[in-house]
Amino acid sequence: MAKTGKMKTKRAAAKRYHITGSGKVTYKKQGLRHILTKKGAKQRRRLRLGATLSPVETKRVKQLMPYAMKG
């Protein structure tokens, strides 16, 4: 009997995205690493919040992480 291979998770996607219990994909916004002095407090405050991907992008990310919703 031949063994079939396992699907691999794209590690870059696994580090950037998190799948919630309801199936939505969340991520951390960019732009909060450096050069913060020219950004206003309001902008920095909004960048601290996470964001949710659109349904089209969610489908693509879930293909990159086949085991994220299992178990």
C-alpha positions in Angstrom: 0.0 0.0 0.0 1.5 3.3 -1.1 1.5 6.2 1.4 0.3 9.5 0.2 2.1 12.7 1.2 0.8 15.3 3.5 -0.1 18.7 2.4 2.3 21.4 3.6 1.3 24.6 5.3 2.9 27.7 3.8 4.9 28.9 6.8 4.9 32.6 5.6 1.1 32.6 5.7 0.9 30.8 9.1 3.1 33.5 10.6 1.0 36.4 9.2 -2.6 35.2 9.5 -4.8 33.8 12.2 -8.1 32.0 11.6 -10.9 32.7 14.1 -13.4 30.2 15.3 -16.0 31.5 12.9 -13.7 31.1 10.0 -12.6 34.7 9.4 -9.0 35.5 8.8 -7.3 38.3 10.9 -4.0 39.9 10.4 -1.9 42.7 11.9 -1.7 45.9 9.9 1.6 47.1 8.4 3.4 50.4 9.2 4.1 50.2 12.9 7.7 49.1 12.9 9.7 52.2 12.3 9.6 55.9 11.1 6.8 56.5 13.7 7.7 60.1 14.4 6.0 61.5 11.3 2.8 59.4 11.9 0.1 61.0 14.1 -1.2 59.4 17.3 -4.5 58.7 15.7 -2.9 56.8 12.8 -0.6 54.8 15.2 -3.6 54.0 17.4 -5.6 52.6 14.4 -2.6 50.6 13.2 -2.4 48.8 16.5 -5.8 47.2 15.9 -6.1 44.0 13.9 -8.0 43.8 10.7 -10.1 41.1 8.9 -9.4 40.0 5.3 -12.0 40.2 2.6 -13.9 37.0 1.6 -11.9 36.7 -1.6 -8.5 36.9 0.2 -9.8 34.6 2.9 -10.3 31.8 0.4 -6.8 32.2 -0.9 -5.2 32.2 2.6 -7.1 29.1 3.6 -5.7 27.3 0.6 -2.2 28.2 1.9 -3.0 26.8 5.4 -4.9 23.5 4.8 -4.9 22.4 8.5 -5.8 25.7 10.1 -9.5 24.8 10.6 -9.0 21.1 11.4 -9.5 19.8 14.9 
